[in-house]
Amino acid sequence: MEEKIAIITGAASGIGKGIARKFLRENWRVICFDISKKALEETASDFHKDGLDCLEIFEGDCGELASWQRLEQILSGKSEKIGVLINNAGIGINKPVQELSLQEWNRVMATNVASVFLSAKVFGEILKKGGVPMINIASTRALMSEANTEAYSASKGAVVSLTHALSMSLAPARVNCISPGWIDNGSNSPLTKEDHLQHPVGRAGVPSDIAELAFFLADNSKSGFITGQNFYCDGGMTKKMIYV
C-alpha cells in the first residue's frame, strides 16, 4: 500500500494520541504535532513499545503561523502523500469571566481556533488539489456549557462554524468536524458507576471512539459524500433532557 501521511495536532496526549495510534495501526505515517517536546518523546516511546514506528514528532505551536510554515517546508517534497489533516489540539482555561484575562482568552482562541485557520492557510491548496480531507475536533461544549467555560465554549463553537465555511472554500476537499462528549483518557481520577450510567449508551467515551470516527471520515472511499458536517460522539448526552 502506498504510504499516506496523517498530520495530527495535539497528538502527544488524550484524544490526539488515540487518533494517532489508530492511524499508525492502519499503516499510515503519522506526523505528531504538539507543543510539548517531553510529551512527544514519551508518546513516541509508548508507540515504539507497541511496534508502531511509522511516526515523526514535530514540536511546534499550532496557534502560530511560523510553526505551520516550518512543517510545510519539511513536507514540501512529500505533499502528495498527505492523506488527512486533523486539527485536534485544544486547551481550556476555566475561570469566572471577571477573572479571565484577555491574554488567556486569546491563548485559548489561538490554540483552538486560529490553528484551524492557519492549517488551511498553509496547507489549503495542497488539500484542494489532492482532495485531502480535513477533520477538526470541536466539542459538545459548542452546544452545551458549564459555568466558567466561556473561552473554551466559544472556541469550540467557532471550530464548528469554521468547519462548514472551509468545506466550501477548500472544495473538493472534504472538511468535517467531530464533537466529543465526555472522553475518559485516564488523565483524571477513575470514573464512577454513576459517571458511566448517566450516558444513554451506558458508559463514558474513550479516545478510540473518536479515533474510529476520524478514520472513517478520512477515507474518501467510505465517507466521500460527507462534508461540512459536525458529528456528535457523546454517548447520547446532548440529546438527554435532564432536570435536577
WOQUIPE-V202186 format. One record per residue. N is the residue number from 1. RES is the residue in one small letter. PSI is psi in radians with two decimals (NA if undefined). BURIAL is b if it has 16 or more other C-alpha atoms within 10 Angstrom, else e. D_CENTER is the distance of its C-alpha to the mean C-alpha in Angstrom with 1 decimal. Layout:
n: (N & N)
res: (RES & RES)
psi: (PSI & PSI)
burial: (BURIAL & BURIAL)
d_center: (D_CENTER & D_CENTER)
//
This chain:
n: (1 & 2 & 3 & 4 & 5 & 6 & 7 & 8 & 9 & 10 & 11 & 12 & 13 & 14 & 15 & 16 & 17 & 18 & 19 & 20 & 21 & 22 & 23 & 24 & 25 & 26 & 27 & 28 & 29 & 30 & 31 & 32 & 33 & 34 & 35 & 36 & 37 & 38 & 39 & 40 & 41 & 42 & 43 & 44 & 45 & 46 & 47 & 48 & 49 & 50 & 51 & 52 & 53 & 54 & 55 & 56 & 57 & 58 & 59 & 60 & 61 & 62 & 63 & 64 & 65 & 66 & 67 & 68 & 69 & 70 & 71 & 72 & 73 & 74 & 75 & 76 & 77 & 78 & 79 & 80 & 81 & 82 & 83 & 84 & 85 & 86 & 87 & 88 & 89 & 90 & 91 & 92 & 93 & 94 & 95 & 96 & 97 & 98 & 99 & 100 & 101 & 102 & 103 & 104 & 105 & 106 & 107 & 108 & 109 & 110 & 111 & 112 & 113 & 114 & 115 & 116 & 117 & 118 & 119 & 120 & 121 & 122 & 123 & 124 & 125 & 126 & 127 & 128 & 129 & 130 & 131 & 132 & 133 & 134 & 135 & 136 & 137 & 138 & 139 & 140 & 141 & 142 & 143 & 144 & 145 & 146 & 147 & 148 & 149 & 150 & 151 & 152 & 153 & 154 & 155 & 156 & 157 & 158 & 159 & 160 & 161 & 162 & 163 & 164 & 165 & 166 & 167 & 168 & 169 & 170 & 171 & 172 & 173 & 174 & 175 & 176 & 177 & 178 & 179 & 180 & 181 & 182 & 183 & 184 & 185 & 186 & 187 & 188 & 189 & 190 & 191 & 192 & 193 & 194 & 195 & 196 & 197 & 198 & 199 & 200 & 201 & 202 & 203 & 204 & 205 & 206 & 207 & 208 & 209 & 210 & 211 & 212 & 213 & 214 & 215 & 216 & 217 & 218 & 219 & 220 & 221 & 222 & 223 & 224 & 225 & 226 & 227 & 228 & 229 & 230 & 231 & 232 & 233 & 234 & 235 & 236 & 237 & 238 & 239 & 240 & 241 & 242 & 243 & 244)
res: (m & e & e & k & i & a & i & i & t & g & a & a & s & g & i & g & k & g & i & a & r & k & f & l & r & e & n & w & r & v & i & c & f & d & i & s & k & k & a & l & e & e & t & a & s & d & f & h & k & d & g & l & d & c & l & e & i & f & e & g & d & c & g & e & l & a & s & w & q & r & l & e & q & i & l & s & g & k & s & e & k & i & g & v & l & i & n & n & a & g & i & g & i & n & k & p & v & q & e & l & s & l & q & e & w & n & r & v & m & a & t & n & v & a & s & v & f & l & s & a & k & v & f & g & e & i & l & k & k & g & g & v & p & m & i & n & i & a & s & t & r & a & l & m & s & e & a & n & t & e & a & y & s & a & s & k & g & a & v & v & s & l & t & h & a & l & s & m & s & l & a & p & a & r & v & n & c & i & s & p & g & w & i & d & n & g & s & n & s & p & l & t & k & e & d & h & l & q & h & p & v & g & r & a & g & v & p & s & d & i & a & e & l & a & f & f & l & a & d & n & s & k & s & g & f & i & t & g & q & n & f & y & c & d & g & g & m & t & k & k & m & i & y & v)
psi: (2.39 & 2.35 & 2.32 & 2.57 & 2.30 & 2.13 & 2.14 & 2.08 & 2.68 & 0.60 & 0.03 & -0.07 & 2.90 & -2.39 & -0.72 & -0.70 & -0.68 & -0.69 & -0.77 & -0.74 & -0.75 & -0.82 & -0.64 & -0.73 & -0.41 & 0.29 & 0.53 & 2.72 & 2.28 & 2.26 & 1.90 & 1.83 & 2.05 & 2.77 & -0.34 & 1.93 & -0.72 & -0.80 & -0.66 & -0.80 & -0.69 & -0.70 & -0.78 & -0.71 & -0.75 & -0.78 & -0.73 & -0.67 & -0.50 & 0.13 & 0.32 & 1.57 & -0.09 & 1.04 & 2.77 & 2.43 & 2.46 & 1.94 & 2.14 & 2.93 & 1.92 & -0.20 & 0.09 & 2.37 & -0.68 & -0.64 & -0.75 & -0.68 & -0.66 & -0.71 & -0.70 & -0.67 & -0.71 & -0.64 & 0.15 & -0.54 & 0.00 & 0.22 & -0.53 & -0.23 & -0.12 & 2.15 & -0.34 & 2.59 & 2.08 & 1.97 & 1.68 & -0.42 & 2.38 & 2.54 & 2.80 & 2.42 & 1.76 & 1.91 & 2.75 & 2.45 & -0.51 & -0.40 & -0.27 & 2.13 & 2.77 & -0.62 & -0.73 & -0.75 & -0.86 & -0.58 & -0.75 & -0.76 & -0.63 & -0.84 & -0.74 & -0.54 & -0.91 & -0.54 & -0.68 & -0.80 & -0.80 & -0.63 & -0.69 & -0.63 & -0.73 & -0.72 & 0.01 & -0.80 & -0.61 & -0.74 & -0.81 & -0.80 & -0.72 & 0.01 & 0.69 & 2.18 & 2.56 & 2.37 & 2.18 & 2.40 & 1.95 & -2.26 & 2.70 & -0.24 & -0.20 & -0.32 & -0.47 & 2.64 & 2.78 & 2.90 & 2.59 & 0.51 & 0.52 & -0.81 & -0.82 & -0.83 & -0.78 & -0.70 & -0.69 & -0.56 & -0.68 & -0.66 & -0.71 & -0.81 & -0.72 & -0.57 & -0.88 & -0.47 & -0.80 & -0.49 & -0.44 & -0.77 & -0.54 & 0.06 & 2.46 & 0.02 & 2.47 & 2.41 & 2.04 & 2.98 & 2.48 & 2.29 & 1.70 & 2.66 & -2.32 & 1.92 & 2.09 & 1.84 & 0.20 & 0.07 & -0.25 & -3.04 & 2.71 & 2.50 & 2.64 & 2.94 & -0.68 & -0.65 & -0.80 & -0.83 & -0.26 & -0.30 & 2.35 & -0.53 & -0.09 & 0.08 & 2.76 & 2.92 & 2.93 & 2.79 & -0.58 & -0.45 & -0.75 & -0.67 & -0.72 & -0.71 & -0.71 & -0.71 & -0.68 & -0.79 & -0.34 & -0.24 & 1.83 & -0.43 & -0.36 & -0.51 & 0.48 & -0.22 & 0.27 & 2.11 & 2.68 & 0.24 & 2.72 & 2.08 & 2.04 & 2.16 & 1.48 & 0.28 & 0.29 & 0.07 & -0.55 & -0.21 & -0.01 & 2.15 & 2.19 & 2.17 & 2.32 & NA)
burial: (e & e & e & b & b & b & b & b & b & b & b & b & b & b & b & b & b & b & b & b & b & b & b & b & b & e & b & b & b & b & b & b & b & b & b & b & e & e & b & b & e & e & b & b & e & e & b & e & e & e & e & b & b & b & b & e & b & b & b & b & b & b & b & e & b & e & b & b & b & e & b & b & e & e & e & e & e & e & b & e & b & b & b & b & b & b & b & b & b & b & e & b & b & b & e & e & e & e & e & b & e & e & e & b & b & e & b & b & b & b & b & b & b & b & b & b & b & b & b & b & e & b & b & b & e & b & b & b & e & e & b & b & b & b & b & b & b & b & b & b & b & b & e & e & e & e & e & b & b & b & b & b & b & b & b & b & b & b & b & b & b & b & b & b & e & b & b & e & e & b & b & b & b & b & b & b & b & b & b & b & b & b & b & b & b & e & e & e & e & e & e & e & e & e & e & b & e & e & b & e & e & e & b & b & b & b & b & b & b & b & b & e & e & b & b & e & b & b & e & b & e & e & e & b & e & e & b & b & b & b & b & b & b & b & b & e & b & b & e & e & e & e & e & e)
d_center: (25.4 & 24.4 & 21.6 & 18.3 & 15.6 & 11.8 & 10.2 & 7.1 & 6.6 & 7.1 & 8.3 & 11.5 & 11.1 & 10.0 & 7.3 & 6.0 & 9.8 & 10.3 & 8.3 & 10.3 & 13.3 & 13.3 & 13.3 & 15.8 & 17.9 & 18.0 & 19.5 & 16.9 & 16.9 & 13.6 & 13.2 & 11.6 & 11.0 & 11.5 & 14.2 & 16.1 & 18.5 & 19.8 & 16.5 & 15.8 & 19.4 & 19.3 & 16.3 & 18.2 & 21.3 & 19.9 & 18.8 & 22.2 & 24.0 & 22.5 & 23.6 & 20.2 & 21.3 & 19.7 & 17.2 & 17.4 & 16.2 & 15.7 & 16.3 & 15.5 & 14.4 & 11.7 & 13.5 & 16.7 & 17.9 & 19.9 & 17.0 & 15.7 & 19.3 & 20.0 & 17.3 & 18.7 & 22.1 & 21.3 & 20.1 & 22.9 & 24.9 & 22.1 & 20.4 & 21.8 & 20.0 & 16.5 & 15.3 & 11.6 & 9.2 & 5.5 & 4.2 & 1.8 & 5.5 & 7.6 & 11.3 & 14.0 & 17.7 & 19.7 & 23.3 & 26.0 & 25.7 & 29.1 & 27.9 & 24.5 & 25.3 & 24.4 & 23.1 & 20.7 & 19.6 & 19.1 & 17.1 & 14.5 & 14.6 & 14.3 & 11.2 & 9.3 & 11.2 & 13.3 & 10.6 & 9.7 & 13.5 & 14.2 & 12.2 & 14.2 & 17.3 & 17.4 & 16.1 & 17.0 & 20.4 & 19.3 & 16.9 & 19.8 & 22.4 & 20.8 & 19.2 & 15.9 & 13.0 & 9.9 & 7.0 & 5.2 & 3.7 & 7.2 & 9.7 & 13.3 & 14.4 & 14.4 & 17.3 & 18.9 & 19.5 & 21.3 & 23.5 & 22.5 & 18.9 & 19.6 & 17.3 & 14.2 & 15.3 & 16.3 & 13.1 & 11.1 & 14.1 & 13.9 & 10.4 & 12.0 & 15.1 & 13.7 & 12.1 & 15.6 & 17.3 & 15.5 & 16.3 & 19.9 & 19.9 & 18.2 & 20.1 & 20.9 & 17.4 & 15.3 & 12.4 & 10.9 & 8.6 & 7.9 & 9.3 & 9.7 & 13.1 & 14.7 & 12.9 & 15.4 & 14.2 & 17.7 & 17.4 & 19.7 & 23.1 & 23.6 & 23.1 & 26.4 & 27.8 & 27.6 & 23.9 & 23.4 & 26.2 & 25.1 & 22.5 & 24.2 & 23.0 & 24.5 & 21.7 & 18.5 & 15.3 & 14.1 & 10.9 & 12.7 & 12.8 & 9.1 & 9.5 & 12.7 & 11.5 & 8.9 & 11.9 & 14.2 & 12.4 & 12.5 & 16.2 & 18.4 & 21.3 & 20.0 & 17.8 & 19.6 & 20.9 & 17.7 & 16.2 & 15.5 & 14.6 & 12.6 & 12.6 & 13.3 & 12.9 & 15.0 & 18.3 & 20.1 & 20.0 & 19.5 & 22.6 & 24.7 & 27.4 & 28.2 & 31.4 & 32.5)
//
